[in-house]
């Protein structure tokens, strides 16, 4: 069963190339509480965040 992100991208872009499908297949759901940092000062990006509900604030 495709994840919500896979469904959205397939609908928007059409069939996804195999490398993109493999990358998306390794995605996992997570929940973050209010005020919980997803990325701290000095950290490097290593993840893609797909927000289904709520909002993110970066500053």
mmCIF file of the N, C-alpha and C atoms, coordinates in Angstrom:
data_MODEL
# 
_entry.id   MODEL 
# 
loop_
_atom_site.group_PDB 
_atom_site.id 
_atom_site.type_symbol 
_atom_site.label_atom_id 
_atom_site.label_alt_id 
_atom_site.label_comp_id 
_atom_site.label_asym_id 
_atom_site.label_entity_id 
_atom_site.label_seq_id 
_atom_site.pdbx_PDB_ins_code 
_atom_site.Cartn_x 
_atom_site.Cartn_y 
_atom_site.Cartn_z 
_atom_site.occupancy 
_atom_site.B_iso_or_equiv 
_atom_site.pdbx_formal_charge 
_atom_site.auth_seq_id 
_atom_site.auth_comp_id 
_atom_site.auth_asym_id 
_atom_site.auth_atom_id 
_atom_site.pdbx_PDB_model_num 
ATOM 1   N N  . UNK A 1 1  ? 0.850  -1.185 0.000   1.00 0.00 ? 1  UNK A N  1 
ATOM 2   C CA . UNK A 1 1  ? 0.000  0.000  0.000   1.00 0.00 ? 1  UNK A CA 1 
ATOM 3   C C  . UNK A 1 1  ? 0.889  1.239  0.000   1.00 0.00 ? 1  UNK A C  1 
ATOM 4   N N  . UNK A 1 2  ? 0.638  2.166  -0.917  1.00 0.00 ? 2  UNK A N  1 
ATOM 5   C CA . UNK A 1 2  ? 1.486  3.357  -0.970  1.00 0.00 ? 2  UNK A CA 1 
ATOM 6   C C  . UNK A 1 2  ? 1.241  4.274  0.225   1.00 0.00 ? 2  UNK A C  1 
ATOM 7   N N  . UNK A 1 3  ? 2.289  4.981  0.584   1.00 0.00 ? 3  UNK A N  1 
ATOM 8   C CA . UNK A 1 3  ? 2.173  5.975  1.649   1.00 0.00 ? 3  UNK A CA 1 
ATOM 9   C C  . UNK A 1 3  ? 1.434  7.194  1.096   1.00 0.00 ? 3  UNK A C  1 
ATOM 10  N N  . UNK A 1 4  ? 0.939  8.075  1.967   1.00 0.00 ? 4  UNK A N  1 
ATOM 11  C CA . UNK A 1 4  ? 0.288  9.295  1.464   1.00 0.00 ? 4  UNK A CA 1 
ATOM 12  C C  . UNK A 1 4  ? 1.211  10.123 0.562   1.00 0.00 ? 4  UNK A C  1 
ATOM 13  N N  . UNK A 1 5  ? 2.491  10.168 0.893   1.00 0.00 ? 5  UNK A N  1 
ATOM 14  C CA . UNK A 1 5  ? 3.437  10.923 0.066   1.00 0.00 ? 5  UNK A CA 1 
ATOM 15  C C  . UNK A 1 5  ? 3.568  10.284 -1.318  1.00 0.00 ? 5  UNK A C  1 
ATOM 16  N N  . UNK A 1 6  ? 3.693  8.959  -1.374  1.00 0.00 ? 6  UNK A N  1 
ATOM 17  C CA . UNK A 1 6  ? 3.785  8.280  -2.666  1.00 0.00 ? 6  UNK A CA 1 
ATOM 18  C C  . UNK A 1 6  ? 2.542  8.522  -3.505  1.00 0.00 ? 6  UNK A C  1 
ATOM 19  N N  . UNK A 1 7  ? 1.377  8.451  -2.887  1.00 0.00 ? 7  UNK A N  1 
ATOM 20  C CA . UNK A 1 7  ? 0.121  8.683  -3.608  1.00 0.00 ? 7  UNK A CA 1 
ATOM 21  C C  . UNK A 1 7  ? 0.065  10.102 -4.154  1.00 0.00 ? 7  UNK A C  1 
ATOM 22  N N  . UNK A 1 8  ? 0.438  11.069 -3.325  1.00 0.00 ? 8  UNK A N  1 
ATOM 23  C CA . UNK A 1 8  ? 0.408  12.467 -3.758  1.00 0.00 ? 8  UNK A CA 1 
ATOM 24  C C  . UNK A 1 8  ? 1.354  12.688 -4.939  1.00 0.00 ? 8  UNK A C  1 
ATOM 25  N N  . UNK A 1 9  ? 2.596  12.214 -4.811  1.00 0.00 ? 9  UNK A N  1 
ATOM 26  C CA . UNK A 1 9  ? 3.571  12.442 -5.880  1.00 0.00 ? 9  UNK A CA 1 
ATOM 27  C C  . UNK A 1 9  ? 3.192  11.719 -7.163  1.00 0.00 ? 9  UNK A C  1 
ATOM 28  N N  . UNK A 1 10 ? 2.668  10.505 -7.051  1.00 0.00 ? 10 UNK A N  1 
ATOM 29  C CA . UNK A 1 10 ? 2.247  9.769  -8.247  1.00 0.00 ? 10 UNK A CA 1 
ATOM 30  C C  . UNK A 1 10 ? 1.097  10.481 -8.948  1.00 0.00 ? 10 UNK A C  1 
ATOM 31  N N  . UNK A 1 11 ? 0.181  11.031 -8.171  1.00 0.00 ? 11 UNK A N  1 
ATOM 32  C CA . UNK A 1 11 ? -0.944 11.768 -8.755  1.00 0.00 ? 11 UNK A CA 1 
ATOM 33  C C  . UNK A 1 11 ? -0.451 13.044 -9.426  1.00 0.00 ? 11 UNK A C  1 
ATOM 34  N N  . UNK A 1 12 ? 0.461  13.749 -8.770  1.00 0.00 ? 12 UNK A N  1 
ATOM 35  C CA . UNK A 1 12 ? 0.949  15.020 -9.296  1.00 0.00 ? 12 UNK A CA 1 
ATOM 36  C C  . UNK A 1 12 ? 1.906  14.847 -10.469 1.00 0.00 ? 12 UNK A C  1 
ATOM 37  N N  . UNK A 1 13 ? 2.743  13.801 -10.421 1.00 0.00 ? 13 UNK A N  1 
ATOM 38  C CA . UNK A 1 13 ? 3.826  13.669 -11.400 1.00 0.00 ? 13 UNK A CA 1 
ATOM 39  C C  . UNK A 1 13 ? 3.690  12.491 -12.349 1.00 0.00 ? 13 UNK A C  1 
ATOM 40  N N  . UNK A 1 14 ? 2.755  11.623 -12.092 1.00 0.00 ? 14 UNK A N  1 
ATOM 41  C CA . UNK A 1 14 ? 2.646  10.403 -12.893 1.00 0.00 ? 14 UNK A CA 1 
ATOM 42  C C  . UNK A 1 14 ? 3.539  9.324  -12.304 1.00 0.00 ? 14 UNK A C  1 
ATOM 43  N N  . UNK A 1 15 ? 3.753  8.249  -13.060 1.00 0.00 ? 15 UNK A N  1 
ATOM 44  C CA . UNK A 1 15 ? 4.572  7.144  -12.534 1.00 0.00 ? 15 UNK A CA 1 
ATOM 45  C C  . UNK A 1 15 ? 5.966  7.626  -12.114 1.00 0.00 ? 15 UNK A C  1 
ATOM 46  N N  . UNK A 1 16 ? 6.375  7.205  -10.935 1.00 0.00 ? 16 UNK A N  1 
ATOM 47  C CA . UNK A 1 16 ? 7.673  7.632  -10.411 1.00 0.00 ? 16 UNK A CA 1 
ATOM 48  C C  . UNK A 1 16 ? 8.770  6.684  -10.870 1.00 0.00 ? 16 UNK A C  1 
ATOM 49  N N  . UNK A 1 17 ? 9.982  7.199  -11.146 1.00 0.00 ? 17 UNK A N  1 
ATOM 50  C CA . UNK A 1 17 ? 11.102 6.338  -11.515 1.00 0.00 ? 17 UNK A CA 1 
ATOM 51  C C  . UNK A 1 17 ? 11.471 5.410  -10.347 1.00 0.00 ? 17 UNK A C  1 
ATOM 52  N N  . UNK A 1 18 ? 12.060 4.296  -10.657 1.00 0.00 ? 18 UNK A N  1 
ATOM 53  C CA . UNK A 1 18 ? 12.409 3.287  -9.652  1.00 0.00 ? 18 UNK A CA 1 
ATOM 54  C C  . UNK A 1 18 ? 13.237 3.850  -8.493  1.00 0.00 ? 18 UNK A C  1 
ATOM 55  N N  . UNK A 1 19 ? 14.273 4.695  -8.732  1.00 0.00 ? 19 UNK A N  1 
ATOM 56  C CA . UNK A 1 19 ? 15.026 5.231  -7.587  1.00 0.00 ? 19 UNK A CA 1 
ATOM 57  C C  . UNK A 1 19 ? 14.145 6.044  -6.641  1.00 0.00 ? 19 UNK A C  1 
ATOM 58  N N  . UNK A 1 20 ? 13.205 6.809  -7.182  1.00 0.00 ? 20 UNK A N  1 
ATOM 59  C CA . UNK A 1 20 ? 12.307 7.592  -6.332  1.00 0.00 ? 20 UNK A CA 1 
ATOM 60  C C  . UNK A 1 20 ? 11.383 6.674  -5.542  1.00 0.00 ? 20 UNK A C  1 
ATOM 61  N N  . UNK A 1 21 ? 10.888 5.605  -6.173  1.00 0.00 ? 21 UNK A N  1 
ATOM 62  C CA . UNK A 1 21 ? 10.032 4.652  -5.472  1.00 0.00 ? 21 UNK A CA 1 
ATOM 63  C C  . UNK A 1 21 ? 10.794 3.969  -4.342  1.00 0.00 ? 21 UNK A C  1 
ATOM 64  N N  . UNK A 1 22 ? 12.053 3.631  -4.590  1.00 0.00 ? 22 UNK A N  1 
ATOM 65  C CA . UNK A 1 22 ? 12.868 2.981  -3.555  1.00 0.00 ? 22 UNK A CA 1 
ATOM 66  C C  . UNK A 1 22 ? 13.089 3.926  -2.378  1.00 0.00 ? 22 UNK A C  1 
ATOM 67  N N  . UNK A 1 23 ? 13.374 5.196  -2.666  1.00 0.00 ? 23 UNK A N  1 
ATOM 68  C CA . UNK A 1 23 ? 13.589 6.168  -1.602  1.00 0.00 ? 23 UNK A CA 1 
ATOM 69  C C  . UNK A 1 23 ? 12.310 6.352  -0.784  1.00 0.00 ? 23 UNK A C  1 
ATOM 70  N N  . UNK A 1 24 ? 11.192 6.493  -1.462  1.00 0.00 ? 24 UNK A N  1 
ATOM 71  C CA . UNK A 1 24 ? 9.923  6.685  -0.770  1.00 0.00 ? 24 UNK A CA 1 
ATOM 72  C C  . UNK A 1 24 ? 9.501  5.436  -0.002  1.00 0.00 ? 24 UNK A C  1 
ATOM 73  N N  . UNK A 1 25 ? 9.934  4.275  -0.471  1.00 0.00 ? 25 UNK A N  1 
ATOM 74  C CA . UNK A 1 25 ? 9.611  3.035  0.225   1.00 0.00 ? 25 UNK A CA 1 
ATOM 75  C C  . UNK A 1 25 ? 10.268 2.942  1.584   1.00 0.00 ? 25 UNK A C  1 
ATOM 76  N N  . UNK A 1 26 ? 11.321 3.708  1.797   1.00 0.00 ? 26 UNK A N  1 
ATOM 77  C CA . UNK A 1 26 ? 12.008 3.672  3.085   1.00 0.00 ? 26 UNK A CA 1 
ATOM 78  C C  . UNK A 1 26 ? 11.471 4.729  4.049   1.00 0.00 ? 26 UNK A C  1 
ATOM 79  N N  . UNK A 1 27 ? 10.418 5.450  3.640   1.00 0.00 ? 27 UNK A N  1 
ATOM 80  C CA . UNK A 1 27 ? 9.868  6.482  4.517   1.00 0.00 ? 27 UNK A CA 1 
ATOM 81  C C  . UNK A 1 27 ? 9.142  5.842  5.696   1.00 0.00 ? 27 UNK A C  1 
ATOM 82  N N  . UNK A 1 28 ? 9.036  6.611  6.758   1.00 0.00 ? 28 UNK A N  1 
ATOM 83  C CA . UNK A 1 28 ? 8.349  6.115  7.949   1.00 0.00 ? 28 UNK A CA 1 
ATOM 84  C C  . UNK A 1 28 ? 7.586  7.266  8.588   1.00 0.00 ? 28 UNK A C  1 
ATOM 85  N N  . UNK A 1 29 ? 6.433  6.953  9.163   1.00 0.00 ? 29 UNK A N  1 
ATOM 86  C CA . UNK A 1 29 ? 5.663  8.010  9.813   1.00 0.00 ? 29 UNK A CA 1 
ATOM 87  C C  . UNK A 1 29 ? 6.294  8.428  11.136  1.00 0.00 ? 29 UNK A C  1 
ATOM 88  N N  . UNK A 1 30 ? 6.076  9.648  11.508  1.00 0.00 ? 30 UNK A N  1 
ATOM 89  C CA . UNK A 1 30 ? 6.541  10.136 12.801  1.00 0.00 ? 30 UNK A CA 1 
ATOM 90  C C  . UNK A 1 30 ? 5.589  11.222 13.274  1.00 0.00 ? 30 UNK A C  1 
ATOM 91  N N  . UNK A 1 31 ? 5.562  11.423 14.556  1.00 0.00 ? 31 UNK A N  1 
ATOM 92  C CA . UNK A 1 31 ? 4.774  12.490 15.148  1.00 0.00 ? 31 UNK A CA 1 
ATOM 93  C C  . UNK A 1 31 ? 5.710  13.369 15.957  1.00 0.00 ? 31 UNK A C  1 
ATOM 94  N N  . UNK A 1 32 ? 5.488  14.643 15.893  1.00 0.00 ? 32 UNK A N  1 
ATOM 95  C CA . UNK A 1 32 ? 6.287  15.588 16.674  1.00 0.00 ? 32 UNK A CA 1 
ATOM 96  C C  . UNK A 1 32 ? 5.343  16.421 17.526  1.00 0.00 ? 32 UNK A C  1 
ATOM 97  N N  . UNK A 1 33 ? 5.695  16.597 18.758  1.00 0.00 ? 33 UNK A N  1 
ATOM 98  C CA . UNK A 1 33 ? 4.879  17.409 19.661  1.00 0.00 ? 33 UNK A CA 1 
ATOM 99  C C  . UNK A 1 33 ? 5.174  18.888 19.492  1.00 0.00 ? 33 UNK A C  1 
ATOM 100 N N  . UNK A 1 34 ? 4.301  19.701 20.024  1.00 0.00 ? 34 UNK A N  1 
ATOM 101 C CA . UNK A 1 34 ? 4.490  21.155 19.966  1.00 0.00 ? 34 UNK A CA 1 
ATOM 102 C C  . UNK A 1 34 ? 5.815  21.534 20.610  1.00 0.00 ? 34 UNK A C  1 
ATOM 103 N N  . UNK A 1 35 ? 6.602  22.316 19.913  1.00 0.00 ? 35 UNK A N  1 
ATOM 104 C CA . UNK A 1 35 ? 7.884  22.778 20.433  1.00 0.00 ? 35 UNK A CA 1 
ATOM 105 C C  . UNK A 1 35 ? 9.024  21.787 20.278  1.00 0.00 ? 35 UNK A C  1 
ATOM 106 N N  . UNK A 1 36 ? 8.750  20.609 19.745  1.00 0.00 ? 36 UNK A N  1 
ATOM 107 C CA . UNK A 1 36 ? 9.795  19.603 19.572  1.00 0.00 ? 36 UNK A CA 1 
ATOM 108 C C  . UNK A 1 36 ? 10.641 19.934 18.339  1.00 0.00 ? 36 UNK A C  1 
ATOM 109 N N  . UNK A 1 37 ? 11.939 20.102 18.502  1.00 0.00 ? 37 UNK A N  1 
ATOM 110 C CA . UNK A 1 37 ? 12.777 20.448 17.344  1.00 0.00 ? 37 UNK A CA 1 
ATOM 111 C C  . UNK A 1 37 ? 12.977 19.245 16.422  1.00 0.00 ? 37 UNK A C  1 
ATOM 112 N N  . UNK A 1 38 ? 12.864 19.485 15.133  1.00 0.00 ? 38 UNK A N  1 
ATOM 113 C CA . UNK A 1 38 ? 13.152 18.459 14.141  1.00 0.00 ? 38 UNK A CA 1 
ATOM 114 C C  . UNK A 1 38 ? 14.586 18.583 13.650  1.00 0.00 ? 38 UNK A C  1 
ATOM 115 N N  . UNK A 1 39 ? 15.121 19.773 13.745  1.00 0.00 ? 39 UNK A N  1 
ATOM 116 C CA . UNK A 1 39 ? 16.482 20.057 13.311  1.00 0.00 ? 39 UNK A CA 1 
ATOM 117 C C  . UNK A 1 39 ? 17.053 21.096 14.267  1.00 0.00 ? 39 UNK A C  1 
ATOM 118 N N  . UNK A 1 40 ? 18.162 20.786 14.875  1.00 0.00 ? 40 UNK A N  1 
ATOM 119 C CA . UNK A 1 40 ? 18.782 21.710 15.834  1.00 0.00 ? 40 UNK A CA 1 
ATOM 120 C C  . UNK A 1 40 ? 19.851 22.548 15.128  1.00 0.00 ? 40 UNK A C  1 
ATOM 121 N N  . UNK A 1 41 ? 20.208 23.663 15.738  1.00 0.00 ? 41 UNK A N  1 
ATOM 122 C CA . UNK A 1 41 ? 21.239 24.542 15.179  1.00 0.00 ? 41 UNK A CA 1 
ATOM 123 C C  . UNK A 1 41 ? 22.513 23.739 14.932  1.00 0.00 ? 41 UNK A C  1 
ATOM 124 N N  . UNK A 1 42 ? 23.062 23.862 13.751  1.00 0.00 ? 42 UNK A N  1 
ATOM 125 C CA . UNK A 1 42 ? 24.291 23.164 13.394  1.00 0.00 ? 42 UNK A CA 1 
ATOM 126 C C  . UNK A 1 42 ? 24.074 21.796 12.782  1.00 0.00 ? 42 UNK A C  1 
ATOM 127 N N  . UNK A 1 43 ? 22.852 21.228 12.893  1.00 0.00 ? 43 UNK A N  1 
ATOM 128 C CA . UNK A 1 43 ? 22.561 19.933 12.269  1.00 0.00 ? 43 UNK A CA 1 
ATOM 129 C C  . UNK A 1 43 ? 22.469 20.095 10.762  1.00 0.00 ? 43 UNK A C  1 
ATOM 130 N N  . UNK A 1 44 ? 22.803 19.028 10.062  1.00 0.00 ? 44 UNK A N  1 
ATOM 131 C CA . UNK A 1 44 ? 22.648 19.010 8.607   1.00 0.00 ? 44 UNK A CA 1 
ATOM 132 C C  . UNK A 1 44 ? 21.362 18.278 8.260   1.00 0.00 ? 44 UNK A C  1 
ATOM 133 N N  . UNK A 1 45 ? 20.724 18.743 7.180   1.00 0.00 ? 45 UNK A N  1 
ATOM 134 C CA . UNK A 1 45 ? 19.523 18.070 6.713   1.00 0.00 ? 45 UNK A CA 1 
ATOM 135 C C  . UNK A 1 45 ? 19.871 16.651 6.297   1.00 0.00 ? 45 UNK A C  1 
ATOM 136 N N  . UNK A 1 46 ? 19.120 15.690 6.767   1.00 0.00 ? 46 UNK A N  1 
ATOM 137 C CA . UNK A 1 46 ? 19.292 14.310 6.317   1.00 0.00 ? 46 UNK A CA 1 
ATOM 138 C C  . UNK A 1 46 ? 17.945 13.649 6.071   1.00 0.00 ? 46 UNK A C  1 
ATOM 139 N N  . UNK A 1 47 ? 16.884 14.411 6.219   1.00 0.00 ? 47 UNK A N  1 
ATOM 140 C CA . UNK A 1 47 ? 15.541 13.856 6.067   1.00 0.00 ? 47 UNK A CA 1 
ATOM 141 C C  . UNK A 1 47 ? 14.657 14.822 5.288   1.00 0.00 ? 47 UNK A C  1 
ATOM 142 N N  . UNK A 1 48 ? 13.630 14.245 4.717   1.00 0.00 ? 48 UNK A N  1 
ATOM 143 C CA . UNK A 1 48 ? 12.583 15.019 4.080   1.00 0.00 ? 48 UNK A CA 1 
ATOM 144 C C  . UNK A 1 48 ? 11.357 14.895 4.967   1.00 0.00 ? 48 UNK A C  1 
ATOM 145 N N  . UNK A 1 49 ? 10.722 15.995 5.293   1.00 0.00 ? 49 UNK A N  1 
ATOM 146 C CA . UNK A 1 49 ? 9.533  15.975 6.140   1.00 0.00 ? 49 UNK A CA 1 
ATOM 147 C C  . UNK A 1 49 ? 8.307  16.247 5.285   1.00 0.00 ? 49 UNK A C  1 
ATOM 148 N N  . UNK A 1 50 ? 7.332  15.377 5.384   1.00 0.00 ? 50 UNK A N  1 
ATOM 149 C CA . UNK A 1 50 ? 6.055  15.536 4.705   1.00 0.00 ? 50 UNK A CA 1 
ATOM 150 C C  . UNK A 1 50 ? 5.040  15.810 5.803   1.00 0.00 ? 50 UNK A C  1 
ATOM 151 N N  . UNK A 1 51 ? 4.480  17.001 5.824   1.00 0.00 ? 51 UNK A N  1 
ATOM 152 C CA . UNK A 1 51 ? 3.561  17.407 6.886   1.00 0.00 ? 51 UNK A CA 1 
ATOM 153 C C  . UNK A 1 51 ? 2.134  17.181 6.398   1.00 0.00 ? 51 UNK A C  1 
ATOM 154 N N  . UNK A 1 52 ? 1.410  16.321 7.100   1.00 0.00 ? 52 UNK A N  1 
ATOM 155 C CA . UNK A 1 52 ? 0.018  16.058 6.744   1.00 0.00 ? 52 UNK A CA 1 
ATOM 156 C C  . UNK A 1 52 ? -0.935 16.945 7.528   1.00 0.00 ? 52 UNK A C  1 
ATOM 157 N N  . UNK A 1 53 ? -0.631 17.213 8.774   1.00 0.00 ? 53 UNK A N  1 
ATOM 158 C CA . UNK A 1 53 ? -1.453 18.108 9.585   1.00 0.00 ? 53 UNK A CA 1 
ATOM 159 C C  . UNK A 1 53 ? -0.536 18.957 10.439  1.00 0.00 ? 53 UNK A C  1 
ATOM 160 N N  . UNK A 1 54 ? -1.009 20.135 10.816  1.00 0.00 ? 54 UNK A N  1 
ATOM 161 C CA . UNK A 1 54 ? -0.213 21.012 11.652  1.00 0.00 ? 54 UNK A CA 1 
ATOM 162 C C  . UNK A 1 54 ? 0.645  21.929 10.824  1.00 0.00 ? 54 UNK A C  1 
ATOM 163 N N  . UNK A 1 55 ? 1.675  22.453 11.445  1.00 0.00 ? 55 UNK A N  1 
ATOM 164 C CA . UNK A 1 55 ? 2.564  23.388 10.751  1.00 0.00 ? 55 UNK A CA 1 
ATOM 165 C C  . UNK A 1 55 ? 3.971  23.274 11.320  1.00 0.00 ? 55 UNK A C  1 
ATOM 166 N N  . UNK A 1 56 ? 4.927  23.686 10.521  1.00 0.00 ? 56 UNK A N  1 
ATOM 167 C CA . UNK A 1 56 ? 6.331  23.741 10.941  1.00 0.00 ? 56 UNK A CA 1 
ATOM 168 C C  . UNK A 1 56 ? 6.772  25.191 10.871  1.00 0.00 ? 56 UNK A C  1 
ATOM 169 N N  . UNK A 1 57 ? 7.603  25.563 11.810  1.00 0.00 ? 57 UNK A N  1 
ATOM 170 C CA . UNK A 1 57 ? 8.160  26.909 11.806  1.00 0.00 ? 57 UNK A CA 1 
ATOM 171 C C  . UNK A 1 57 ? 9.673  26.772 11.887  1.00 0.00 ? 57 UNK A C  1 
ATOM 172 N N  . UNK A 1 58 ? 10.353 27.430 10.974  1.00 0.00 ? 58 UNK A N  1 
ATOM 173 C CA . UNK A 1 58 ? 11.819 27.443 10.965  1.00 0.00 ? 58 UNK A CA 1 
ATOM 174 C C  . UNK A 1 58 ? 12.279 28.874 11.167  1.00 0.00 ? 58 UNK A C  1 
ATOM 175 N N  . UNK A 1 59 ? 13.249 29.043 12.047  1.00 0.00 ? 59 UNK A N  1 
ATOM 176 C CA . UNK A 1 59 ? 13.813 30.381 12.239  1.00 0.00 ? 59 UNK A CA 1 
ATOM 177 C C  . UNK A 1 59 ? 15.230 30.254 12.712  1.00 0.00 ? 59 UNK A C  1 
# 
